[in-house]
């Protein structure tokens, strides 16, 4: 289990994996299953837990910042769809 000062090896591997840009999500889903043994929803849950750790930001602040911005943008988009309008 990771502490506040260090990431677990799997957490580091997931962050390294997230540096890769994928053209098709299906290929990424398959890679996640083979590399980490996780389904896509389980992988996303694990990634969100990692992103919320201070150690992740210390490990790679640029990547974690980008992923947090993407997460927040998706959250805003989902909220806008529920309300019925798009926030720009």
MOPAC internal coordinates of N, CA, C and O (Angstrom, degrees):
PM7 1SCF
backbone

  N    0.0000 0     0.00 0     0.00 0    0    0    0
  C    1.4535 1     0.00 0     0.00 0    1    0    0
  C    1.5317 1   109.13 1     0.00 0    2    1    0
  O    1.2310 1   120.48 1   -38.26 1    3    2    1
  N    1.3131 1   116.68 1   141.74 1    3    2    1
  C    1.4592 1   121.57 1  -177.37 1    5    3    2
  C    1.5262 1   110.87 1   -76.77 1    6    5    3
  O    1.2310 1   121.53 1   -33.79 1    7    6    5
  N    1.3117 1   114.69 1   146.21 1    7    6    5
  C    1.4566 1   120.21 1   173.11 1    9    7    6
  C    1.5147 1   108.10 1  -101.76 1   10    9    7
  O    1.2310 1   120.20 1     3.02 1   11   10    9
  N    1.3356 1   117.22 1  -176.98 1   11   10    9
  C    1.4522 1   120.67 1   178.97 1   13   11   10
  C    1.5161 1   111.94 1   -68.43 1   14   13   11
  O    1.2310 1   119.73 1   158.56 1   15   14   13
  N    1.3175 1   118.12 1   -21.44 1   15   14   13
  C    1.4598 1   120.14 1  -175.12 1   17   15   14
  C    1.5219 1   113.97 1  -101.84 1   18   17   15
  O    1.2310 1   119.45 1   165.90 1   19   18   17
  N    1.3212 1   118.65 1   -14.10 1   19   18   17
  C    1.4691 1   119.59 1  -176.99 1   21   19   18
  C    1.5184 1   110.35 1  -144.08 1   22   21   19
  O    1.2310 1   121.61 1   -35.30 1   23   22   21
  N    1.3057 1   114.52 1   144.70 1   23   22   21
  C    1.4614 1   120.38 1   175.12 1   25   23   22
  C    1.5164 1   110.00 1   -90.76 1   26   25   23
  O    1.2310 1   121.12 1   -33.07 1   27   26   25
  N    1.3062 1   115.47 1   146.93 1   27   26   25
  C    1.4614 1   121.03 1   174.55 1   29   27   26
  C    1.5332 1   108.35 1   -66.15 1   30   29   27
  O    1.2310 1   119.87 1   -26.40 1   31   30   29
  N    1.3083 1   117.85 1   153.60 1   31   30   29
  C    1.4699 1   120.31 1   179.86 1   33   31   30
  C    1.5329 1   113.26 1   -54.93 1   34   33   31
  O    1.2310 1   120.12 1   139.21 1   35   34   33
  N    1.3300 1   117.38 1   -40.79 1   35   34   33
  C    1.4711 1   119.55 1   178.98 1   37   35   34
  C    1.5290 1   110.68 1   -65.03 1   38   37   35
  O    1.2310 1   120.09 1   141.41 1   39   38   37
  N    1.3329 1   117.43 1   -38.59 1   39   38   37
  C    1.4605 1   120.99 1   179.02 1   41   39   38
  C    1.5291 1   110.70 1   -63.68 1   42   41   39
  O    1.2310 1   120.45 1   138.48 1   43   42   41
  N    1.3265 1   116.75 1   -41.52 1   43   42   41
  C    1.4751 1   120.41 1   176.38 1   45   43   42
  C    1.5221 1   110.30 1   -63.59 1   46   45   43
  O    1.2310 1   120.48 1   138.38 1   47   46   45
  N    1.3323 1   116.68 1   -41.62 1   47   46   45
  C    1.4679 1   120.71 1   179.99 1   49   47   46
  C    1.5261 1   110.88 1   -63.25 1   50   49   47
  O    1.2310 1   120.02 1   141.22 1   51   50   49
  N    1.3164 1   117.57 1   -38.78 1   51   50   49
  C    1.4632 1   120.94 1   178.05 1   53   51   50
  C    1.5231 1   110.32 1   -65.52 1   54   53   51
  O    1.2310 1   119.82 1   137.46 1   55   54   53
  N    1.3210 1   117.96 1   -42.54 1   55   54   53
  C    1.4658 1   119.83 1   177.15 1   57   55   54
  C    1.5257 1   110.94 1   -63.73 1   58   57   55
  O    1.2310 1   120.14 1   138.18 1   59   58   57
  N    1.3220 1   117.34 1   -41.82 1   59   58   57
  C    1.4706 1   120.20 1   177.08 1   61   59   58
  C    1.5295 1   110.35 1   -60.90 1   62   61   59
  O    1.2310 1   120.78 1   138.12 1   63   62   61
  N    1.3172 1   116.11 1   -41.88 1   63   62   61
  C    1.4593 1   121.54 1   178.85 1   65   63   62
  C    1.5292 1   110.55 1   -61.50 1   66   65   63
  O    1.2310 1   120.10 1   142.36 1   67   66   65
  N    1.3236 1   117.41 1   -37.64 1   67   66   65
  C    1.4578 1   121.42 1  -178.48 1   69   67   66
  C    1.5281 1   112.64 1   -69.35 1   70   69   67
  O    1.2310 1   119.51 1   164.56 1   71   70   69
  N    1.3033 1   118.54 1   -15.44 1   71   70   69
  C    1.4719 1   120.66 1   175.51 1   73   71   70
  C    1.5204 1   111.72 1   -68.90 1   74   73   71
  O    1.2310 1   120.49 1   155.83 1   75   74   73
  N    1.3213 1   116.66 1   -24.17 1   75   74   73
  C    1.4622 1   121.92 1  -178.95 1   77   75   74
  C    1.5204 1   109.60 1   -75.17 1   78   77   75
  O    1.2310 1   120.60 1   -46.38 1   79   78   77
  N    1.3280 1   116.45 1   133.62 1   79   78   77
  C    1.4628 1   121.44 1   175.78 1   81   79   78
  C    1.5193 1   108.39 1   -93.69 1   82   81   79
  O    1.2310 1   120.47 1   -46.93 1   83   82   81
  N    1.3061 1   116.71 1   133.07 1   83   82   81
  C    1.4609 1   122.28 1  -177.42 1   85   83   82
  C    1.5167 1   110.13 1  -113.03 1   86   85   83
  O    1.2310 1   120.74 1   -45.45 1   87   86   85
  N    1.3086 1   116.19 1   134.55 1   87   86   85
  C    1.4573 1   120.71 1   178.35 1   89   87   86
  C    1.5294 1   110.16 1   -76.46 1   90   89   87
  O    1.2310 1   120.54 1   142.08 1   91   90   89
  N    1.3246 1   116.58 1   -37.92 1   91   90   89
  C    1.4620 1   121.89 1  -178.28 1   93   91   90
  C    1.5269 1   109.96 1  -125.10 1   94   93   91
  O    1.2310 1   120.68 1   -49.36 1   95   94   93
  N    1.3451 1   116.31 1   130.64 1   95   94   93
  C    1.4480 1   119.07 1  -178.65 1   97   95   94
  C    1.5233 1   111.73 1   -67.00 1   98   97   95
  O    1.2310 1   119.56 1   150.29 1   99   98   97
  N    1.3123 1   118.45 1   -29.71 1   99   98   97
  C    1.4661 1   120.68 1   179.06 1  101   99   98
  C    1.5165 1   111.81 1   -58.62 1  102  101   99
  O    1.2310 1   120.58 1   140.96 1  103  102  101
  N    1.3280 1   116.49 1   -39.04 1  103  102  101
  C    1.4651 1   120.44 1   177.87 1  105  103  102
  C    1.5198 1   110.25 1   -67.08 1  106  105  103
  O    1.2310 1   120.62 1   141.93 1  107  106  105
  N    1.3220 1   116.42 1   -38.07 1  107  106  105
  C    1.4704 1   120.25 1   178.95 1  109  107  106
  C    1.5329 1   110.29 1   -67.46 1  110  109  107
  O    1.2310 1   120.68 1   139.32 1  111  110  109
  N    1.3462 1   116.30 1   -40.68 1  111  110  109
  C    1.4733 1   120.40 1   177.02 1  113  111  110
  C    1.5262 1   110.93 1   -56.36 1  114  113  111
  O    1.2310 1   121.18 1   134.27 1  115  114  113
  N    1.3200 1   115.35 1   -45.73 1  115  114  113
  C    1.4596 1   120.72 1  -179.09 1  117  115  114
  C    1.5249 1   110.93 1   -65.15 1  118  117  115
  O    1.2310 1   120.31 1   137.77 1  119  118  117
  N    1.3214 1   117.00 1   -42.23 1  119  118  117
  C    1.4661 1   120.72 1   178.52 1  121  119  118
  C    1.5244 1   110.99 1   -63.46 1  122  121  119
  O    1.2310 1   120.13 1   139.25 1  123  122  121
  N    1.3236 1   117.35 1   -40.75 1  123  122  121
  C    1.4680 1   121.84 1   178.38 1  125  123  122
  C    1.5244 1   109.89 1   -60.09 1  126  125  123
  O    1.2310 1   120.79 1   135.00 1  127  126  125
  N    1.3096 1   116.10 1   -45.00 1  127  126  125
  C    1.4666 1   119.98 1  -179.74 1  129  127  126
  C    1.5237 1   111.12 1   -63.03 1  130  129  127
  O    1.2310 1   120.08 1   136.12 1  131  130  129
  N    1.3261 1   117.46 1   -43.88 1  131  130  129
  C    1.4663 1   120.79 1  -177.94 1  133  131  130
  C    1.5271 1   112.75 1   -73.60 1  134  133  131
  O    1.2310 1   120.06 1   139.10 1  135  134  133
  N    1.3245 1   117.48 1   -40.90 1  135  134  133
  C    1.4657 1   120.03 1  -176.49 1  137  135  134
  C    1.5237 1   113.71 1   -78.68 1  138  137  135
  O    1.2310 1   120.71 1   139.60 1  139  138  137
  N    1.3319 1   116.25 1   -40.40 1  139  138  137
  C    1.4669 1   119.78 1  -172.47 1  141  139  138
  C    1.5192 1   113.36 1  -114.13 1  142  141  139
  O    1.2310 1   120.04 1   170.96 1  143  142  141
  N    1.3273 1   117.54 1    -9.04 1  143  142  141
  C    1.4562 1   120.51 1  -178.83 1  145  143  142
  C    1.5127 1   113.04 1    67.32 1  146  145  143
  O    1.2310 1   120.70 1  -151.37 1  147  146  145
  N    1.3411 1   116.26 1    28.63 1  147  146  145
  C    1.4572 1   121.23 1  -177.34 1  149  147  146
  C    1.5167 1   110.70 1  -118.92 1  150  149  147
  O    1.2310 1   121.04 1   -36.13 1  151  150  149
  N    1.3254 1   115.61 1   143.87 1  151  150  149
  C    1.4595 1   119.62 1   170.02 1  153  151  150
  C    1.5299 1   107.72 1   -70.64 1  154  153  151
  O    1.2310 1   120.56 1   -14.45 1  155  154  153
  N    1.3316 1   116.53 1   165.55 1  155  154  153
  C    1.4670 1   119.56 1  -179.53 1  157  155  154
  C    1.5302 1   111.84 1   -58.88 1  158  157  155
  O    1.2310 1   118.55 1   131.90 1  159  158  157
  N    1.3446 1   120.37 1   -48.10 1  159  158  157
  C    1.4716 1   118.99 1   179.32 1  161  159  158
  C    1.5355 1   112.85 1   -61.34 1  162  161  159
  O    1.2310 1   120.28 1   140.91 1  163  162  161
  N    1.3230 1   117.07 1   -39.09 1  163  162  161
  C    1.4709 1   119.92 1   179.07 1  165  163  162
  C    1.5240 1   110.68 1   -66.70 1  166  165  163
  O    1.2310 1   120.42 1   142.50 1  167  166  165
  N    1.3198 1   116.81 1   -37.50 1  167  166  165
  C    1.4638 1   121.12 1   178.19 1  169  167  166
  C    1.5247 1   110.32 1   -64.10 1  170  169  167
  O    1.2310 1   120.20 1   133.73 1  171  170  169
  N    1.3236 1   117.22 1   -46.27 1  171  170  169
  C    1.4596 1   120.87 1  -179.63 1  173  171  170
  C    1.5281 1   110.29 1   -62.47 1  174  173  171
  O    1.2310 1   119.98 1   139.03 1  175  174  173
  N    1.3197 1   117.64 1   -40.97 1  175  174  173
  C    1.4640 1   120.49 1   177.12 1  177  175  174
  C    1.5268 1   110.68 1   -61.36 1  178  177  175
  O    1.2310 1   120.44 1   135.48 1  179  178  177
  N    1.3201 1   116.77 1   -44.52 1  179  178  177
  C    1.4674 1   120.86 1   178.79 1  181  179  178
  C    1.5244 1   110.45 1   -62.89 1  182  181  179
  O    1.2310 1   120.50 1   137.65 1  183  182  181
  N    1.3226 1   116.64 1   -42.35 1  183  182  181
  C    1.4628 1   120.58 1   179.40 1  185  183  182
  C    1.5233 1   111.09 1   -61.27 1  186  185  183
  O    1.2310 1   120.00 1   137.05 1  187  186  185
  N    1.3273 1   117.61 1   -42.95 1  187  186  185
  C    1.4620 1   120.16 1  -179.84 1  189  187  186
  C    1.5288 1   112.05 1   -64.84 1  190  189  187
  O    1.2310 1   120.46 1   143.28 1  191  190  189
  N    1.3117 1   116.73 1   -36.72 1  191  190  189
  C    1.4701 1   120.14 1   175.75 1  193  191  190
  C    1.5283 1   109.99 1   -63.45 1  194  193  191
  O    1.2310 1   120.51 1   137.14 1  195  194  193
  N    1.3175 1   116.64 1   -42.86 1  195  194  193
  C    1.4616 1   121.23 1   179.41 1  197  195  194
  C    1.5237 1   110.57 1   -63.24 1  198  197  195
  O    1.2310 1   120.55 1   135.15 1  199  198  197
  N    1.3385 1   116.55 1   -44.85 1  199  198  197
  C    1.4622 1   120.24 1  -177.26 1  201  199  198
  C    1.5248 1   112.59 1   -61.87 1  202  201  199
  O    1.2310 1   120.25 1   153.91 1  203  202  201
  N    1.3215 1   117.13 1   -26.09 1  203  202  201
  C    1.4597 1   121.05 1  -179.29 1  205  203  202
  C    1.5250 1   113.12 1   -83.13 1  206  205  203
  O    1.2310 1   120.00 1   178.54 1  207  206  205
  N    1.3304 1   117.61 1    -1.46 1  207  206  205
  C    1.4639 1   121.24 1  -179.95 1  209  207  206
  C    1.5305 1   110.62 1   -90.02 1  210  209  207
  O    1.2310 1   121.04 1   -43.20 1  211  210  209
  N    1.3193 1   115.62 1   136.80 1  211  210  209
  C    1.4706 1   120.15 1   176.26 1  213  211  210
  C    1.5274 1   110.36 1   -61.35 1  214  213  211
  O    1.2310 1   120.20 1   146.43 1  215  214  213
  N    1.3135 1   117.21 1   -33.57 1  215  214  213
  C    1.4644 1   120.63 1  -179.35 1  217  215  214
  C    1.5278 1   111.19 1   -63.67 1  218  217  215
  O    1.2310 1   120.03 1   148.52 1  219  218  217
  N    1.3293 1   117.54 1   -31.48 1  219  218  217
  C    1.4699 1   119.99 1   178.62 1  221  219  218
  C    1.5192 1   110.18 1   -68.16 1  222  221  219
  O    1.2310 1   120.04 1   138.16 1  223  222  221
  N    1.3108 1   117.52 1   -41.84 1  223  222  221
  C    1.4622 1   120.42 1   178.82 1  225  223  222
  C    1.5251 1   110.07 1   -65.89 1  226  225  223
  O    1.2310 1   120.10 1   142.68 1  227  226  225
  N    1.3144 1   117.41 1   -37.32 1  227  226  225
  C    1.4660 1   120.57 1   177.60 1  229  227  226
  C    1.5334 1   110.61 1   -67.33 1  230  229  227
  O    1.2310 1   120.44 1   144.82 1  231  230  229
  N    1.3241 1   116.77 1   -35.18 1  231  230  229
  C    1.4723 1   121.41 1  -177.90 1  233  231  230
  C    1.5307 1   111.25 1   -69.06 1  234  233  231
  O    1.2310 1   120.40 1   134.24 1  235  234  233
  N    1.3352 1   116.84 1   -45.76 1  235  234  233
  C    1.4755 1   120.61 1  -178.79 1  237  235  234
  C    1.5279 1   108.85 1  -151.42 1  238  237  235
  O    1.2310 1   120.27 1   -98.42 1  239  238  237
  N    1.3333 1   117.10 1    81.58 1  239  238  237
  C    1.4664 1   120.19 1  -174.26 1  241  239  238
  C    1.5315 1   113.69 1   -61.38 1  242  241  239
  O    1.2310 1   119.91 1   143.90 1  243  242  241
  N    1.3220 1   117.77 1   -36.10 1  243  242  241
  C    1.4640 1   119.92 1  -178.73 1  245  243  242
  C    1.5283 1   111.40 1   -66.83 1  246  245  243
  O    1.2310 1   120.24 1   131.05 1  247  246  245
  N    1.3156 1   117.14 1   -48.95 1  247  246  245
  C    1.4598 1   121.52 1   179.80 1  249  247  246
  C    1.5236 1   110.74 1   -63.03 1  250  249  247
  O    1.2310 1   120.08 1   131.96 1  251  250  249
  N    1.3199 1   117.45 1   -48.04 1  251  250  249
  C    1.4599 1   120.82 1  -177.87 1  253  251  250
  C    1.5256 1   110.04 1   -62.87 1  254  253  251
  O    1.2310 1   120.15 1   138.75 1  255  254  253
  N    1.3237 1   117.33 1   -41.25 1  255  254  253
  C    1.4615 1   120.19 1   177.61 1  257  255  254
  C    1.5198 1   111.73 1   -60.62 1  258  257  255
  O    1.2310 1   120.28 1   136.90 1  259  258  257
  N    1.3423 1   117.07 1   -43.10 1  259  258  257
  C    1.4600 1   121.17 1   179.04 1  261  259  258
  C    1.5228 1   110.92 1   -63.56 1  262  261  259
  O    1.2310 1   120.42 1   135.66 1  263  262  261
  N    1.3287 1   116.81 1   -44.34 1  263  262  261
  C    1.4601 1   120.21 1  -179.41 1  265  263  262
  C    1.5245 1   111.76 1   -66.89 1  266  265  263
  O    1.2310 1   120.24 1   143.99 1  267  266  265
  N    1.3254 1   117.14 1   -36.01 1  267  266  265
  C    1.4685 1   119.95 1   176.60 1  269  267  266
  C    1.5253 1   111.12 1   -66.75 1  270  269  267
  O    1.2310 1   120.20 1   140.98 1  271  270  269
  N    1.3328 1   117.22 1   -39.02 1  271  270  269
  C    1.4727 1   120.00 1   177.23 1  273  271  270
  C    1.5274 1   110.71 1   -64.34 1  274  273  271
  O    1.2310 1   120.30 1   138.38 1  275  274  273
  N    1.3345 1   117.04 1   -41.62 1  275  274  273
  C    1.4607 1   120.33 1   176.95 1  277  275  274
  C    1.5241 1   111.32 1   -62.85 1  278  277  275
  O    1.2310 1   120.50 1   137.62 1  279  278  277
  N    1.3161 1   116.66 1   -42.38 1  279  278  277
  C    1.4694 1   120.89 1   178.98 1  281  279  278
  C    1.5216 1   110.42 1   -60.93 1  282  281  279
  O    1.2310 1   120.39 1   135.22 1  283  282  281
  N    1.3207 1   116.86 1   -44.78 1  283  282  281
  C    1.4648 1   120.86 1  -179.34 1  285  283  282
  C    1.5294 1   110.75 1   -66.01 1  286  285  283
  O    1.2310 1   119.85 1   140.54 1  287  286  285
  N    1.3270 1   117.89 1   -39.46 1  287  286  285
  C    1.4622 1   121.04 1   178.08 1  289  287  286
  C    1.5350 1   110.55 1   -63.01 1  290  289  287
  O    1.2310 1   120.21 1   138.76 1  291  290  289
  N    1.3202 1   117.21 1   -41.24 1  291  290  289
  C    1.4653 1   120.33 1   177.96 1  293  291  290
  C    1.5206 1   110.62 1   -64.87 1  294  293  291
  O    1.2310 1   120.73 1   140.20 1  295  294  293
  N    1.3243 1   116.20 1   -39.80 1  295  294  293
  C    1.4626 1   121.07 1   178.10 1  297  295  294
  C    1.5390 1   110.69 1   -60.94 1  298  297  295
  O    1.2310 1   120.86 1   134.48 1  299  298  297
  N    1.3376 1   115.96 1   -45.52 1  299  298  297
  C    1.4700 1   120.24 1   178.71 1  301  299  298
  C    1.5213 1   110.71 1   -62.49 1  302  301  299
  O    1.2310 1   120.20 1   137.81 1  303  302  301
  N    1.3375 1   117.23 1   -42.19 1  303  302  301
  C    1.4643 1   120.80 1   179.32 1  305  303  302
  C    1.5292 1   111.44 1   -62.09 1  306  305  303
  O    1.2310 1   120.61 1   136.78 1  307  306  305
  N    1.3298 1   116.43 1   -43.22 1  307  306  305
  C    1.4674 1   119.45 1   178.37 1  309  307  306
  C    1.5206 1   110.84 1   -63.03 1  310  309  307
  O    1.2310 1   120.32 1   137.02 1  311  310  309
  N    1.3228 1   117.00 1   -42.98 1  311  310  309
  C    1.4724 1   120.69 1   179.31 1  313  311  310
  C    1.5156 1   110.88 1   -63.03 1  314  313  311
  O    1.2310 1   120.15 1   139.16 1  315  314  313
  N    1.3189 1   117.31 1   -40.84 1  315  314  313
  C    1.4612 1   121.03 1   179.61 1  317  315  314
  C    1.5179 1   110.78 1   -64.53 1  318  317  315
  O    1.2310 1   119.66 1   141.35 1  319  318  317
  N    1.3218 1   118.25 1   -38.65 1  319  318  317
  C    1.4582 1   121.00 1   179.23 1  321  319  318
  C    1.5167 1   111.18 1   -65.28 1  322  321  319
  O    1.2310 1   120.27 1   143.12 1  323  322  321
  N    1.3314 1   117.09 1   -36.88 1  323  322  321
  C    1.4579 1   120.80 1   178.96 1  325  323  322
  C    1.5172 1   109.66 1   -64.84 1  326  325  323
  O    1.2310 1   120.17 1   137.97 1  327  326  325
  N    1.3094 1   117.27 1   -42.03 1  327  326  325
  C    1.4558 1   122.52 1  -179.42 1  329  327  326
  C    1.5291 1   110.45 1   -74.77 1  330  329  327
  O    1.2310 1   120.07 1   149.52 1  331  330  329
  N    1.3284 1   117.48 1   -30.48 1  331  330  329
  C    1.4428 1   121.14 1   176.67 1  333  331  330
  C    1.5041 1   115.31 1   107.60 1  334  333  331
  O    1.2310 1   120.04 1  -166.31 1  335  334  333
  N    1.3147 1   117.53 1    13.69 1  335  334  333
  C    1.4506 1   119.54 1   176.24 1  337  335  334
  C    1.5121 1   110.01 1  -143.25 1  338  337  335
  O    1.2310 1   120.85 1   -16.20 1  339  338  337
  N    1.3054 1   115.98 1   163.80 1  339  338  337
  C    1.4635 1   122.71 1  -177.32 1  341  339  338
  C    1.5126 1   109.36 1  -104.11 1  342  341  339
  O    1.2310 1   120.56 1   -51.55 1  343  342  341
  N    1.3318 1   116.54 1   128.45 1  343  342  341
  C    1.4643 1   121.91 1   175.77 1  345  343  342
  C    1.5163 1   107.71 1   -89.92 1  346  345  343
  O    1.2310 1   120.47 1   -51.43 1  347  346  345
  N    1.3200 1   116.71 1   128.57 1  347  346  345
  C    1.4613 1   119.97 1   178.71 1  349  347  346
  C    1.5019 1   111.67 1  -111.36 1  350  349  347
  O    1.2310 1   120.10 1   180.00 1  351  350  349

